[in-house]
Amino acid sequence: MTKRHGYALLAAIVAVIVAISTAIYVGVAADDGGETTAVVGGRTPHNSAAPASVGTWVGAWSASPAGSEPGTEANGMAGRSVRNVVHVGVGGTAARITLSNLYGQQPLSITHASVAVAATANNAAATADTMRRLTFGGRPSVVVPAGQQVVSDAVRLLVPHGSDVLVTTYSPTPSGPVTYHPQARQISYTAEGDRTEDVSGAAYTGQTPYWRYLTALDVLSNESQGTVVVIGDSLTDGVTSTVGENRRWTDVLGERLHAAGSDGPRYSVVNQGISGNRVLASGLGRPAENPSGLIRFDRDVLGRTNVKAVVIALGVNDILRTPNQTDANRITAGLRELKRLAHARGLRVVGATLMPFQGHRGYRPYLEDTRQAVNAQIRAGKVFDDYADFDKALRDPYSPRRLRSDYDSGDHLHPSDKGYRRMADIFDLSDLKGSAPAQL
């Protein structure tokens, strides 16, 4: 072989190596902010071969782990596939999930997990060709220790804005109790055996009003530049809103931000409401069920993906639930501490006034005095950077201690679908812009 032929052969070999390396390269975008280029998936034959995408990781959906599911203490969901149905307010080209075993007393073994776009709303069947097998550190199975959580690898998947997404897990062994979110206002499904990658929903004959294990779904998005996290109680959780219709006020807020496009902040909205939640006090147990806003703020707010602004809608349960907190200064001090924690991360904080509840079984005149005192401090600018006046927007103008009748679900505390929409409609989107005020 001549020297010239040797150089030619060497050049050809190098070209082949470069071509093969380019073809098999997989870069998983796992950061929580900034613009990223992602070539994700490709670890199994089930993953998409779509081209690389440029975008930002944002929260598309989330739900706070609220406690341990009754009746699952011994076996968890052993031998069953759990198919959670979640609604995303922002689209993307890749997805990843977070699974929690916060309230488990033993390791949670997940041997198979998948994500897919639902064929239609409120359906256990997947759209053809969207089923993706999930991996964790490159492996199809994962063990989540008691009290901990795991984040999956990213997978290429075109997730349309406003779609339902199916996240399915299978655990073959006892792992109770199940960490869950009880007020989903969404029907999810279960099937016997490992039906994780079933595209058809035929095997999913079990129905549940809970979300189990799943606490977050992030997407790589070109539609959004960051995440707004709303921490609240049942009024944010959407109790009394129509099941399966995504009519919580945070859903409507997300729709407004999406419709505003470049005219408003390009943010997604994730809902971290827990029914019965309070600023100051937690429930029982270790870890505490229904943990207070102060306890869970770091996990449920600051721990979300690419957070740009925080909305706090808490305080009414501190007043209404036993033992009733009648010191308005203690409640507002707790709210200011949440603001301080957000400001330490450079995040702007928008709060909300406390809505009326006369007519509710827990109403007492002296509790109304506390609510008014809290609202007075919020309106005076002593608590948050900005605020949405939900009280003024939903109260009956002729009886301001009550919700207006068409905004009242009937229990005199929680809004109707129309009331939830009103909450979102009066929210000033420009309040979400910018960072925390400079500390002098």
C-alpha positions in Angstrom: 0.0 0.0 0.0 1.3 3.5 -1.0 1.5 6.3 1.5 -1.2 8.1 -0.4 -3.5 5.1 -0.2 -2.7 4.8 3.5 -3.8 8.4 4.2 -6.9 7.9 2.1 -7.8 4.7 4.1 -7.1 6.5 7.4 -9.3 9.4 6.4 -12.1 7.0 5.5 -11.9 5.2 8.8 -12.0 8.5 10.7 -15.1 9.6 8.7 -16.9 6.3 9.5 -16.1 6.7 13.2 -17.4 10.3 13.2 -20.6 9.3 11.4 -21.2 6.4 13.8 -20.5 8.6 16.9 -22.9 11.2 15.6 -25.6 8.6 15.0 -25.4 7.1 18.4 -24.9 10.2 20.5 -27.5 10.8 23.1 -27.5 14.0 25.1 -30.1 14.2 27.9 -31.0 17.7 28.9 -31.4 17.5 32.7 -30.9 21.1 33.9 -33.7 23.2 35.4 -33.3 26.4 33.4 -31.9 28.2 30.4 -32.1 27.2 26.8 -30.9 23.7 26.1 -30.4 21.4 23.2 -31.7 18.0 23.8 -31.3 14.7 21.9 -33.2 12.6 24.3 -34.5 9.0 24.4 -32.9 6.4 22.1 -32.1 4.0 25.0 -34.7 1.5 23.9 -36.6 0.6 20.7 -39.7 2.3 22.2 -38.2 5.8 22.2 -38.8 8.3 19.4 -36.2 9.0 16.8 -37.3 12.6 16.4 -34.6 15.2 15.7 -32.9 17.3 18.4 -34.9 20.1 20.0 -34.0 23.4 21.5 -36.0 24.7 24.4 -36.3 25.2 28.1 -37.2 22.7 30.8 -40.4 23.9 32.6 -43.0 22.3 34.8 -46.0 21.2 32.7 -47.9 19.6 35.6 -47.4 18.8 39.3 -49.2 17.7 42.4 -47.9 17.8 46.0 -47.6 14.5 47.8 -50.2 15.0 50.5 -50.2 11.8 52.6 -50.4 8.0 52.6 -53.4 6.3 50.9 -55.6 4.5 53.3 -55.8 0.7 52.8 -52.4 0.5 51.1 -50.2 0.0 54.2 -49.4 -3.6 53.6 -49.1 -4.1 49.9 -49.1 -0.7 48.2 -50.1 -1.3 44.5 -48.2 -4.6 44.2 -49.0 -6.5 41.0 -51.0 -3.6 39.4 -50.2 -1.1 36.8 -51.1 2.5 37.8 -51.9 4.8 34.9 -52.1 8.4 36.1 -53.9 10.9 33.8 -52.6 14.4 34.0 -53.4 17.5 32.0 -50.5 19.7 30.7 -50.9 23.4 30.3 -47.8 23.8 28.0 -46.4 21.7 25.2 -42.9 20.3 24.6 -40.7 18.0 22.6 -39.4 15.9 25.5 -40.6 14.8 28.9 -39.4 13.5 32.3 -41.3 12.6 35.5 -40.8 12.6 39.2 -42.0 9.7 41.4 -42.3 10.0 45.2 -42.2 7.4 47.9 -42.3 10.1 50.6 -44.9 8.4 52.7 -43.8 4.8 52.0 -42.5 2.7 54.9 -40.6 0.4 52.6 -38.7 0.7 49.3 -40.9 1.2 46.2 -39.7 -1.1 43.4 -40.7 0.2 39.9 -39.8 -2.4 37.3 -41.5 -0.7 34.4 -42.7 2.8 33.6 -44.0 4.7 30.6 -45.3 8.0 29.3 -47.7 8.6 26.4 -50.1 11.2 25.1 -53.7 10.2 25.8 -55.9 9.3 22.7 -58.6 11.6 24.0 -59.3 13.5 27.2 -60.2 11.4 30.2 -59.1 8.2 28.5 -56.7 5.4 29.5 -55.9 4.7 25.9 -52.8 6.2 24.3 -52.4 8.0 21.0 -50.7 5.6 18.5 -46.9 5.9 18.3 -46.6 8.1 21.5 -45.9 5.3 24.0 -42.4 5.7 25.4 -40.6 3.5 27.9 -39.0 5.5 30.7 -35.6 4.8 32.2 -33.9 5.9 35.4 -30.1 6.4 35.1 -30.3 4.4 31.8 -32.1 1.5 33.4 -35.8 0.5 32.9 -36.3 -0.2 36.7 -35.7 1.8 39.8 -36.0 1.3 43.6 -37.3 4.5 45.4 -36.2 4.3 49.1 -38.8 5.1 51.7 -39.1 8.9 52.2 -37.4 9.8 48.9 -38.2 10.5 45.2 -36.6 9.9 41.8 -36.5 11.8 38.5 -36.6 9.8 35.3 -34.3 10.3 32.3 -35.7 12.5 29.6 -37.4 10.9 26.7 -38.3 12.4 23.3 -42.1 12.9 23.0 -44.1 15.5 21.3 -46.5 16.7 24.0 -49.2 19.1 22.6 -50.3 22.0 24.7 -53.6 21.3 26.5 -53.4 17.5 26.2 -53.8 14.7 28.7 -50.7 12.6 29.3 -50.6 9.1 30.7 -47.9 8.2 33.1 -47.9 4.5 34.0 -45.9 2.5 36.6 -45.7 -1.1 37.6 -44.6 -2.5 40.9 -44.4 -6.3 41.4 -43.7 -6.3 45.1 -45.4 -4.9 48.3 -44.3 -1.3 49.0 -47.0 0.4 51.0 -48.3 2.8 51.9 -48.8 4.6 48.6 -47.8 8.3 48.5 -50.8 10.0 46.9 -52.6 13.2 46.1 -56.3 12.6 47.1 -58.1 15.5 45.4 -57.1 15.0 41.8 -60.4 16.1 40.3 -59.3 13.7 37.5 -60.0 10.0 37.0 -56.9 7.8 36.7 -56.8 4.0 36.1 -55.3 0.7 37.3 -54.9 -2.7 35.6 -54.0 -6.1 36.9 -50.4 -7.2 35.9 -47.8 -5.4 34.0 -49.7 -3.4 31.3 -47.3 -0.5 31.4 -46.9 -0.2 27.6 -50.5 -1.2 26.6 -51.6 1.4 24.1 -55.2 0.3 24.5 -57.0 1.2 27.7 -59.0 -2.0 27.7 -57.1 -3.6 30.6 -57.5 -0.5 32.8 -60.8 -1.4 34.4 -60.0 0.1 37.8 -60.7 3.8 38.3 -59.5 6.1 41.0 -59.9 9.8 41.9 -56.3 9.9 43.2 -52.9 10.5 41.7 -50.4 7.9 43.0 -46.6 8.2 43.2 -46.4 10.8 40.4 -45.7 14.3 41.6 -44.3 16.2 38.5 -44.1 16.1 34.7 -41.6 18.4 33.1 -41.3 19.2 29.4 -38.7 20.7 27.1 -40.7 23.6 25.8 -40.4 26.3 23.1 -43.7 27.8 24.4 -42.5 28.7 27.9 -39.5 30.3 29.5 -40.2 29.3 33.1 -42.6 28.1 35.7 -45.1 29.8 38.0 -45.7 27.8 41.1 -48.9 28.3 43.0 -49.0 27.0 46.6 -52.4 26.9 48.2 -55.1 24.9 49.9 -58.4 23.4 48.6 -59.3 26.6 46.8 -56.2 26.0 44.6 -56.5 22.3 44.6 -59.8 22.8 42.8 -62.1 21.0 45.2 -65.7 21.3 43.8 -64.5 22.0 40.3 -65.9 19.7 37.6 -64.0 16.4 37.5 -62.0 15.9 34.3 -62.7 19.4 33.0 -59.5 21.2 34.3 -61.4 24.1 35.7 -59.3 24.9 38.7 -58.3 28.6 38.7 -54.7 27.7 38.1 -55.8 25.9 34.8 -57.5 29.0 33.6 -54.5 31.1 34.6 -52.3 28.9 32.6 -54.6 29.3 29.6 -54.4 33.0 29.9 -50.6 33.0 30.0 -50.5 30.7 27.0 -53.0 32.9 25.0 -51.1 36.1 25.9 -48.0 34.8 24.1 -45.3 37.4 23.8 -47.6 40.1 25.3 -47.3 38.4 28.8 -44.7 36.4 30.7 -44.1 33.2 28.8 -44.6 30.9 31.8 -46.3 27.6 32.5 -48.3 27.2 35.8 -48.1 24.3 38.2 -50.5 23.7 41.0 -49.2 22.8 44.4 -52.4 23.0 46.3 -53.3 20.6 49.1 -56.8 20.5 50.4 -56.9 21.6 54.1 -53.4 23.1 53.9 -52.4 25.8 56.4 -49.5 28.2 56.6 -48.5 27.4 60.2 -49.7 23.9 61.2 -49.2 20.4 59.8 -51.2 17.2 60.1 -50.1 14.2 62.1 -47.5 11.6 61.3 -43.8 11.4 60.4 -43.4 12.7 57.8 -46.4 14.9 58.5 -49.4 14.4 56.3 -50.7 17.7 54.8 -47.5 19.5 55.8 -47.7 23.2 56.5 -46.8 25.8 53.9 -43.7 26.6 55.9 -42.5 23.0 56.0 -43.2 22.1 52.3 -42.2 25.4 50.7 -38.7 24.3 49.8 -39.8 20.9 48.4 -43.1 22.0 46.6 -42.1 25.4 45.4 -38.4 26.0 45.3 -37.8 22.4 44.2 -39.9 22.7 41.1 -38.3 23.1 37.7 -37.1 26.5 36.5 -39.3 28.6 38.9 -39.7 32.2 37.8 -42.5 33.4 40.1 -44.5 32.2 43.1 -48.1 32.7 43.9 -49.3 32.1 47.6 -52.9 31.5 48.3 -52.9 30.3 51.9 -54.3 31.3 55.2 -58.1 30.6 55.3 -57.6 27.1 56.9 -55.4 28.6 59.6 -58.5 30.5 60.6 -61.2 27.9 59.9 -59.7 24.6 61.0 -59.3 23.5 64.6 -57.5 24.8 66.5 -58.6 28.1 65.0 -55.8 30.7 64.6 -57.3 34.0 65.6 -54.1 36.0 65.6 -53.8 37.7 62.2 -50.3 38.8 62.9 -49.1 35.2 63.3 -50.7 34.2 59.9 -49.2 37.2 58.1 -45.8 36.6 59.7 -45.9 33.1 58.3 -46.8 34.4 54.9 -44.0 36.9 55.0 -41.6 34.1 55.9 -42.7 32.3 52.7 -42.0 35.5 50.8 -38.5 35.8 52.4 -37.7 32.2 51.3 -38.7 33.0 47.7 -36.8 36.3 47.7 -33.7 34.5 48.8 -33.9 32.7 45.4 -34.6 36.0 43.6 -38.3 35.1 43.0 -41.2 37.5 42.9 -44.1 36.7 45.1 -47.8 37.4 44.4 -50.3 36.7 47.1 -54.1 36.6 47.4 -56.6 38.0 49.8 -58.7 35.4 51.8 -62.2 34.9 50.4 -65.3 35.0 52.6 -67.0 31.9 54.1 -70.1 33.1 55.9 -72.6 30.3 55.7 -70.0 27.6 55.9 -70.4 25.2 58.9 -67.2 26.5 60.4 -68.1 30.2 60.3 -68.0 32.2 63.5 -68.1 36.1 63.6 -64.8 36.3 65.5 -63.1 34.3 62.7 -64.4 36.9 60.2 -62.5 39.5 62.2 -59.3 37.6 61.7 -59.9 37.2 58.0 -60.5 40.9 57.6 -57.3 41.7 59.6 -55.2 39.5 57.4 -56.7 41.0 54.3 -56.0 44.5 55.6 -52.3 43.8 55.9 -52.2 42.2 52.4 -53.9 45.2 50.9 -51.6 47.6 52.7 -48.6 46.0 50.9 -47.2 44.5 54.1 -47.1 40.9 53.1 -46.5 40.3 49.4 -44.8 42.0 46.4 -48.3 42.2 44.7 -51.6 40.6 45.4 -54.8 39.4 43.6 -57.9 40.5 45.4 -59.9 37.3 45.3 -62.1 38.5 48.2 -63.2 41.6 46.4 -63.7 39.7 43.1 -65.9 36.9 44.5 -67.8 38.4 47.5 -71.4 39.3 47.4 -71.5 43.1 47.1 -74.7 43.1 49.2 -73.4 40.7 51.8 -69.6 40.9 51.7 -69.0 38.2 54.3 -70.4 35.7 51.7 -69.4 34.5 48.3 -71.6 35.8 45.5 -74.2 33.1 44.8 -73.1 32.3 41.2 -69.5 32.0 42.4 -70.4 29.7 45.3 -70.3 25.9 44.8 -73.0 25.6 47.5 -70.8 24.9 50.5 -70.1 28.7 51.0 -66.4 28.2 51.0 -65.3 26.7 47.7 -66.1 28.5 44.4 -68.1 27.1 41.5 -66.5 26.6 38.1 -67.5 30.2 37.3 -66.0 31.4 40.6 -62.7 29.7 39.8 -62.6 31.3 36.4 -63.3 34.7 38.0 -60.3 34.2 40.2 -58.0 33.6 37.2 -59.6 36.4 35.2 -58.9 39.1 37.7 -55.2 38.0 38.1 -52.9 40.7 36.7 -50.4 38.8 34.5 -47.9 41.6 34.7 -47.5 41.0 38.4 -45.6 37.9 37.5 -42.9 39.7 35.7 -39.6 40.6 37.1 -37.6 39.4 40.1 -37.7 40.0 43.8 -37.3 43.6 44.9 -33.8 44.5 45.9 -33.1 44.1 49.6 -32.0 47.4 51.2 
